[in-house]
Amino acid sequence: MTDILIPSLCWIDGRCYRVNDSNTRDVTAFQEHDLYENEHNDDGIVDEGDEDDFEIITVDDSRFSTCLHVSQHYIGSIIGKKGATKSRIERDTRTDIKIPKIGQTGDITIFGSNVSNIKAARRRINIIVTSSRMKQRSTHFISLPMNNSDITRNFELFKETVLRDCSSKGLDESLFIRPQKLHLTLGVMCLMDNEERLLASKLLTEAKEKVVKPLLGNCPSLRIRLRGLSYMNDDPSAIDVLYGCVEEENGPPGIIQRLADGLVDHFYKAGYMDREYGRDNVKLHVTLINSKYRSRTSTSVNDDVTGSKRQARLTFDGSEILNKYADYDFGVTELKEIHLSQRHSMGNDGYYQPTCVISCDI
């Protein structure tokens, strides 16, 4: 009942939409909850204070148009079976939508007799793209590097002593993250082509002015301490992820949390990032040990659906580690940069390949 009375909201392209069923990502589950425009505004005049950041041009006395980039990966969802989805959008918004054919490059172009119809069609397309994007595996993430020499040295010592002194079931060396990859994860996203990567880079650059500077203006050299251990699931004897906790060393309490939440909110409202498990706050964590890193020599199991072999994810017993090293201090790093990092791709320094980096210098 609570979900019906207080439904989930989803931000797409600067607008807020109501999700009727928060357990599904079906496009039809979205209903527009427009905070910026009068629903009956069809006279072609853009409302004062409209926050759309795209160009609508005049084609002739009776037609307007706009272009938008959509990755080829999502074109099929916009067209729909036998063109049904595209036709429905055109009918509902009284527009004409031109989509590049398979193998062709170029943007989608929307034609209409007034600005409001064009904007409505564009929002419908953005809903489809965002809904499809959230179903894909993430390709990039926003990260704060936590791999300075002090922390990596202490992490190596932690790893050495744990492997020597803790006889934990299911634990082996392959589960530990590489020291050069230590990072604080803020949020993940799926970027399917270079244009989307450029747009996400632009969002991160904008976030420096809109999020980072307002928060760090009075704390220009924020230092972050990595201290203490915690884990993702409920049973310390069957852990998938053991992580380090972070705290402000010389900044106002909670500033790291506000920075993380602000950055995720910035990307969420642009339709590029979802909230993890529907949380309002980012779960701050620096992964130290992860069962998915387990060596490929581990036992594989049959997939019941495909019949193929897949890697079994075996938990490890972290009880002894937590008892002995619950307050382990890995050291301090200064927050200098925020990265848009690419998953599964490493730079020359051993850290994740950056797509965009912003400096935290104020």
Buried (B, 14 or more C-beta within 10 A) or exposed (E): EEEEEEBBEBBBBBBBBEBBBEEEBEBEBBEBEBEEBEEEBBEBEBEEEBEBEEEBEEEEEEBBBBBBEBBEBBBEBBBBEEEEBBEEBBEEBBBBBEBBEEEEEEBBBBBBBBBBBBBBBBBBBBBBBBBBBBEEEBBBBBBBBBBBEEBBEBBEEBBEBBBEEBEBEBBBEBBBBEBBBBBBBBBBBBBBBEEBBBBBBEBBEEBBEEBBBEBBEEBEEBBBBBBBBBBEEEEBEBBBBBBBBBBBBEBEEEBBBBBBBBBBBBBBBBBBBBBBEEEEEBBBBBBBBBBEBBEEEBEEEEEEEEEEEEEEEBBBBBBBBBEBBEEBBBBBBEBBBBBBBBEEEEEEEEBBBBBBBBEBEB
